[in-house]
């Protein structure tokens, strides 16, 4: 399966976000695990400064714009 992004794209995005985005906690829920029969991990992006779930995606996209 071919994806539109590769590891280098992810690495570059991480560099653009390094000094801007907060590191967000990854939490677990025993109840969610029990309900799904799997280990469920929640990346709490709602703890970003703006409470914005898609902050990383939006910032990464906007930071690639040029003045033109």
C-alpha positions in Angstrom: 0.0 0.0 0.0 1.4 3.4 -1.0 0.6 6.5 1.2 0.9 10.1 0.1 3.5 10.8 2.9 6.7 9.1 3.9 8.9 9.1 7.0 10.8 12.1 5.7 7.6 14.1 5.5 6.8 13.2 9.1 10.3 14.1 10.2 10.1 17.5 8.5 6.7 18.2 10.1 8.1 17.3 13.5 10.8 19.8 13.0 8.4 22.6 12.1 6.3 21.8 15.2 9.2 21.3 17.7 9.1 24.8 19.2 5.4 25.5 18.7 3.3 22.5 19.8 3.2 21.3 23.3 4.0 17.7 24.0 0.6 16.1 24.8 0.0 13.2 27.1 -1.1 9.8 25.9 -3.5 8.3 28.3 -5.1 4.9 28.8 -8.6 3.9 29.9 -9.3 0.6 31.6 -13.0 1.0 30.7 -12.3 1.6 27.0 -9.9 -1.4 27.0 -12.6 -3.5 28.5 -15.3 -2.3 26.1 -13.2 -2.9 23.0 -11.2 -5.9 24.1 -8.0 -4.1 23.0 -5.6 -1.6 24.4 -6.8 1.9 23.6 -4.5 4.9 23.7 -5.8 8.5 23.7 -3.5 11.3 22.6 -4.9 14.3 24.3 -4.5 17.0 21.7 -7.2 19.0 23.5 -4.5 20.0 25.9 -2.8 22.2 23.3 -2.8 25.9 24.2 -5.7 26.6 21.9 -7.6 23.4 22.9 -7.5 22.6 19.2 -7.5 19.0 18.3 -6.1 19.6 14.8 -3.5 22.2 15.8 -0.5 20.2 14.5 -2.1 19.6 11.1 -3.2 23.2 10.7 0.1 24.7 11.8 2.1 22.3 9.7 0.0 23.2 6.6 0.1 27.0 7.2 3.8 27.1 8.0 4.5 25.7 4.5 2.8 28.7 2.7 5.1 31.2 1.0 4.4 34.9 0.7 3.5 34.4 -2.9 
